[in-house]
Amino acid sequence: MNRRWSQLVYVVPLLFLALFFFYPLYSIFALSLAPEGRLDLQPLRVLVTQPYYARVLWFTVWQAALSTVLTLLLGLPAAFVFARYEFRGKALLRSLTTIPFVLPTMVVATAFTSLLGPRGRLNAWLMAAFGLSEPPIDLQHTLGLILLAHVFYNVTIVVRIVGGFWANLDPRQAEAARVLGAGRWQVFREITLPLLGPAIVAAALLVYLFCFTSFGVILVLGGPRFATLEVEIYRQAVHLFRLPLAAALALVQMAFTFVIMAGYTRLAARLAVPLEFRPRRATQRRPSRWRDRLLVAGCLGGMLLLLLLPLASLAERSLSLGGSFSLRYYRELFINRMQSIFFVPPAEAIRNSLLFAAATVALSLIVGTISAYLLAPSPRRGRALLDPLFMLPLGTSAVTLGFGYIVALDEPPLNLRTSPVLVVLAHTLVAFPFVVRTLLPVLRGLNPHLREAAAVMGASPLRVVGEIDLPILFRALLVGAVFAFTVSMGEFGATVLIARPQFPTMPLVIFRFLGQPGLLNYGQALAMSTLLMAVCAVGFLLIERFRVGEMGEF
């Protein structure tokens, strides 16, 4: 009976994907590629015959790979510092470094422009310091700025996933190797790195997928010179209204995502080995030696410089726009000067965002945890196929998915077009793969003897999960909750198409302000963006502080 119920539980994520991912996509593809009931392959022929689309695909592939390598180079040292050292303000710093992941692209573009633009703070300081007549730094519409923004967005993925896994790795193997005469680099290369393999590959995969499907960063910071598949889908669907071609591009994007995920599944299965996890109090220490202090200071200083300087510039500009420091733009958020029917007080937008985020966290943890348990055993043919399927939402165009929701979910029993539940479903589709990728390395690293011993002593399967798995998984669940909360708070692409005007989120309000001319609207967008940063920082801190007894030690 227990086994039958456990198998029925595994239907939940499959049913969720079938109803709210594959069905809407099928509807939009059928409308676009078979408008009269017959399959029309002409859009796919256009992609093959015109070299422009091959160049777009190639740029999408290699810029994502380069962005991933750069993100790992910065993220892995930071993950080590957060995993192995205990220092004052650690929770606050980890929360602050997660904020970039939640900000709308246009806000980030504004932050980078205000810091690194021709008239930005850095150029102004350099011109004044060295008596220059022209700005020495010109990164506008360059590949360098795109790569910098991708690292800015995604480094927290490496810090969270790899750092969370690293924090509970048993250090005794490395210590034994040191006793036997191995050097630091040899210990890392031959002991630590292989053990970290599943977590590093999981983080790298997520970073690659986000850079592969990059939309706002390329559109705003790259300018007309650069286009990824996601940008081209947007241009074809929204600007040119060539839905068949946009659907064909979306199919190509999904196919590449599936191939990448299939390769990852095989690699992760080979890397997975049973591990002994230790509580953080046994693996972390305070930096007492000068080398440790220098490492911590260097890593944290580099992260703060890259991640927090643009955010600080954004917050400072929200107060100083117009020439003098004041709270004018924050006060204007509460005044409806144009008597617009779309006016939303900040408190209402914050409430909507938090409610959507809370519902997304709950649903993502349920669907993601069940999915991770389904995928955790050694992959047979069926599981090897399911793993890439669960990751497809991350590689699917938000524009395509949004149109699919509008077309498909308008009839009973799935008449959700006017329901705010649709926003939660869309956010969960993007968020639950993070939960899966965060839990899988831990689940596959669990020593099976722990479960077997508990079962021999008479523990039921449910009790084994509650008393063996959950204490070890709890920290990974918190990391998954942070990612789900972050994704929901900052999601814009699908939300702008499906959210009702009476339930706007903070990113939608920022988008409305940025879409209207005038210094006042721009200042209010900066003020709302700063409020979004503050709300997210508080939310992250609350999640970090959430502990039940000794849970979270693993």
Secondary structure, DSSP 8 states (H G I E B T S, - for coil): -HHHHHHHHTHHHHHHHIIIIIHHHHHHHHHHH-TTSS---HHHHHHHH-HHHHHHHHHHHHHHHHHHHHHHHHHHHHHHHHHHB--TTHHHHHHHHHGGGGS-HHHHHHHHHHHHSTTSHHHHHHHHHHT-SS-S---TT-HHHHHHHHHHHHHHHHHHHHHHHHTTB-THHHHHHHHTT--HHHHIIIIIHHHHHHHHHHHHHHHHHHHHT--HIIIIIIGGG---HHHHHHIIIIIS--HHHHHHHHHHHHHHHHHHHHHHHHHHHHH---B-B--HHHH-B---SHHHHHHHHHHHHHHIIIIIHHHHHHHHHHHHTTSS--SHHHHHTT--TT--TT---HHHHHHHHHHHHHHHHHHHHHHHHHHHHHHSS---HHHHHHHHHHHGGGGS-HHHHHHHHHHHSSSTTS--TT-THHHHHHHHHHHHHHHHHHHHHHHHHB-HHHHHHHHHTT--HHHHIIIIIHHHHHHHHHHHHHHHHHHHHH--TTHHHH--TTS--HHHHHHHHHTS-SHHHHHHHHHHHHHHHHHHHHHHHHHHH---TTTT--
